[in-house]
Amino acid sequence: MKIHIIGGGNLGVAIAKGLSKFSQGNQITITRRNTASIVYLEQLGVTVSSDNTYGIQEADIVILTIKPYQVDTVLAEILPTITNKVVASAVSGLSIENLQNKIGASNSAIRIMPNIASQFGASATCIAFHEKDKEKAQNVVALFKDLGTAPIIDEKLMDAATVLAASGTAFALRYIRASMQAGIEIGFDWQTALAISAQTVKGAAEMVMEEQVHPEQLIDRVTTPQGCTIAGLNEMEMHGFSSSLIRGIKTSLKQIKG
């Protein structure tokens, strides 16, 4: 497929990198007003342009990774040159209905919420669409499955998906940082502590995804009676480990909803 990404910020670049590495046979174009910081993507076979309409007529999928305030300006540029296109929007807060009204009936609006782990083929990309666009949406789903997982969700959950999958990246990184800091306190240099902490989180995630069981079942495997693991878990819970994370996620969702 021919993929046209408008918005060469962190997310757009992550998607372009991921597609170039993990999705075969695609032609990828990414646009940004100032291309100096992303021109290196050409070494990965990605076309880079400062013109949002460059080659867009041939695109199968147009992906919007821009800020909400840029939407109307960008659409005013590209709409005169596109028809019968799938427009996949990663714009926070822009509903499918609103996007569909803006792009017209000849184009199909899909809503996506990837995260920057797309560049490593490890994104959790939530996707929502209207029933009439189900067939066209399958190409978008297949594309993002190459970049990790791509669950289809009700659009009403898209704000929640933003917090759980996109903001969740920062939450997970904060856990890794705290684990690294603890590692330093118990004797490791920071590089070794970071390597151990990051790999441990990666391993735990792979266990959950591979076995498809409740995390508590896996926790039971590494906790023994009167052992150090259960003692540490209990201490963390006494200080609000789970409850503070839950509160943080819910607070982020409130922020999105205003």
C-alpha positions in Angstrom: 0.0 0.0 0.0 0.9 3.6 -0.4 0.9 5.3 3.0 0.9 9.1 3.4 1.6 10.4 6.9 0.9 14.1 7.6 2.8 15.2 10.7 6.5 14.5 11.2 6.5 14.8 15.0 7.3 12.0 17.4 4.3 9.9 16.6 4.4 10.3 12.9 8.1 9.5 12.8 7.5 6.4 15.0 4.9 5.1 12.6 7.0 5.7 9.6 10.0 4.0 11.2 7.9 1.0 12.3 6.3 0.6 8.8 9.7 0.7 7.1 11.0 -2.0 9.4 8.0 -4.3 10.1 5.5 -3.9 7.3 6.6 -5.2 3.9 5.9 -3.8 0.4 4.6 -0.4 1.4 5.5 3.0 0.0 5.7 5.5 2.8 5.6 9.3 2.6 5.8 11.6 5.6 5.4 15.4 5.5 6.5 18.2 7.8 6.9 21.9 7.2 10.5 21.8 8.3 12.0 18.5 7.2 15.5 19.1 8.5 15.0 16.9 11.6 13.4 14.0 9.7 15.3 13.9 6.4 17.3 10.9 7.8 14.2 8.8 7.3 15.0 8.7 3.6 17.8 6.2 4.5 15.0 3.9 5.6 13.3 4.2 2.2 10.7 6.8 3.4 9.9 9.7 1.2 10.1 13.0 3.1 8.4 16.2 1.9 7.5 19.7 3.2 4.4 19.6 1.0 1.4 17.9 2.6 -0.1 17.1 -0.9 3.1 15.6 -2.3 2.0 12.3 -4.0 -1.2 12.2 -1.9 -3.3 11.4 -4.9 -1.8 8.0 -5.2 -2.1 7.2 -1.4 -4.2 4.3 -0.2 -4.3 5.5 3.4 -3.7 9.1 4.7 -2.6 9.1 8.3 -3.0 12.3 10.3 -0.5 12.7 13.2 -1.0 16.4 13.8 -2.2 18.6 16.6 -6.0 19.4 16.9 -5.5 23.1 16.1 -3.8 22.1 12.8 -6.7 19.9 11.5 -8.7 22.5 9.6 -5.6 24.1 8.0 -4.2 20.7 6.8 -7.6 19.5 5.5 -8.0 22.7 3.6 -4.7 21.9 1.9 -5.3 18.3 1.0 -9.1 18.0 0.4 -9.0 19.6 -3.1 -6.6 16.8 -4.2 -8.1 13.7 -2.6 -11.2 11.5 -3.2 -12.1 8.0 -2.1 -9.4 7.9 0.4 -9.1 6.3 3.8 -8.2 9.0 6.3 -6.9 7.5 9.6 -6.7 10.1 12.3 -4.6 10.0 15.4 -5.7 13.5 16.4 -6.8 13.5 20.0 -10.4 14.5 20.6 -11.4 14.5 17.0 -14.5 12.2 16.6 -15.2 10.1 13.6 -18.4 12.0 12.9 -16.6 15.3 13.1 -13.8 14.1 10.9 -16.2 12.6 8.4 -18.1 15.8 8.1 -14.8 17.7 7.4 -13.5 15.3 4.7 -16.8 14.7 2.9 -18.8 11.5 2.0 -16.4 10.5 -0.7 -13.7 9.7 1.9 -13.7 7.3 4.8 -12.9 8.4 8.4 -11.1 6.0 10.7 -9.9 6.8 14.2 -6.6 5.4 15.5 -4.6 5.8 18.7 -1.1 4.4 18.3 1.9 5.1 20.5 5.5 5.8 19.9 6.5 2.2 20.4 5.3 1.8 16.8 8.9 2.2 15.8 9.8 -1.0 17.6 6.7 -3.0 16.4 5.4 -2.8 19.9 2.5 -0.3 19.8 -1.0 -1.0 21.2 -3.0 0.8 18.5 -6.7 1.1 19.3 -8.9 1.5 16.2 -12.5 2.7 15.8 -14.7 3.1 12.7 -18.3 3.2 11.6 -19.9 0.0 10.3 -20.2 1.4 6.8 -16.3 1.6 6.6 -15.7 -1.8 8.1 -14.2 -3.2 4.9 -11.9 -0.3 4.2 -10.8 -0.2 7.8 -9.4 -3.8 7.6 -6.4 -2.4 5.7 -5.7 0.0 8.5 -6.1 -2.8 11.1 -3.7 -5.0 9.2 -1.2 -2.2 8.8 -1.1 -1.5 12.6 -1.0 -5.2 13.5 2.4 -5.1 11.8 3.4 -2.5 14.4 2.1 -4.4 17.5 -1.4 -5.1 18.5 -4.5 -3.4 17.0 -7.7 -4.0 19.0 -10.9 -2.6 17.5 -12.8 -0.7 20.1 -16.0 1.4 20.4 -15.3 5.0 19.7 -16.7 6.0 23.1 -13.6 4.3 24.6 -11.0 6.2 22.5 -10.2 8.8 25.1 -9.7 6.0 27.6 -7.5 4.2 25.0 -5.4 7.4 24.7 -4.7 7.2 28.5 -4.2 3.5 28.7 -2.1 3.0 25.6 -0.4 6.3 24.9 -0.1 8.0 28.3 0.4 4.4 29.6 3.8 4.4 27.9 5.0 7.2 30.2 3.5 5.4 33.3 5.4 2.2 32.4 8.6 4.2 31.9 8.1 5.8 35.3 7.9 2.4 36.9 11.1 1.4 35.1 12.8 4.6 36.3 11.8 3.9 39.9 13.0 0.3 39.7 16.3 1.5 38.3 16.6 4.0 41.2 16.0 1.2 43.7 18.6 -0.9 41.9 21.1 1.8 42.5 20.2 1.9 46.2 20.8 -1.8 46.5 24.2 -1.8 44.8 24.0 -1.6 41.0 25.4 1.1 38.7 22.6 2.9 36.9 23.3 1.3 33.5 23.1 -2.3 34.9 20.0 -1.4 37.0 18.3 0.1 34.0 19.1 -2.9 31.8 17.7 -5.4 34.4 14.6 -3.3 35.1 13.7 -2.8 31.4 14.3 -6.4 30.5 12.2 -7.6 33.5 9.2 -5.4 32.4 9.6 -6.7 28.8 9.6 -10.3 30.1 6.6 -9.8 32.3 4.6 -8.2 29.4 5.6 -11.1 27.0 4.4 -13.6 29.6 1.0 -11.9 29.8 0.6 -11.6 26.1 1.8 -15.1 25.3 -0.3 -16.9 28.0 -3.4 -14.7 27.9 -4.1 -15.1 31.6 -4.8 -12.8 34.5 -1.6 -11.1 35.8 -2.3 -12.4 39.3 -1.9 -16.0 38.1 1.6 -15.2 36.9 2.4 -13.3 40.1 1.5 -16.4 42.0 4.3 -18.3 40.2 7.0 -16.0 41.5 5.7 -15.6 45.1 6.5 -18.2 47.7 5.3 -18.4 51.3 7.4 -16.1 53.5 9.4 -15.1 50.5 11.0 -11.8 49.5 8.6 -11.2 46.6 5.4 -11.3 48.6 7.0 -9.1 51.3 7.9 -6.5 48.7 4.5 -6.6 47.0 2.7 -6.1 50.4 5.0 -3.2 51.3 4.2 -1.5 47.9 0.5 -2.0 48.3 0.6 -0.6 51.8 2.0 2.6 50.2 -0.6 2.7 47.4 1.2 1.1 44.5 -1.9 -0.1 42.6 -4.3 2.6 43.9 -2.0 5.5 42.9 -1.6 4.1 39.4 -5.4 3.7 39.0 -5.9 7.2 40.3 -3.3 8.5 37.9 -5.0 6.9 34.9 -8.4 8.2 35.9 -7.0 11.7 36.5 -5.5 11.6 33.0 -8.9 10.7 31.5 -10.6 13.5 33.4 -8.0 15.9 31.9 -8.8 14.7 28.3 -12.5 15.1 28.9 -12.0 18.6 30.3 
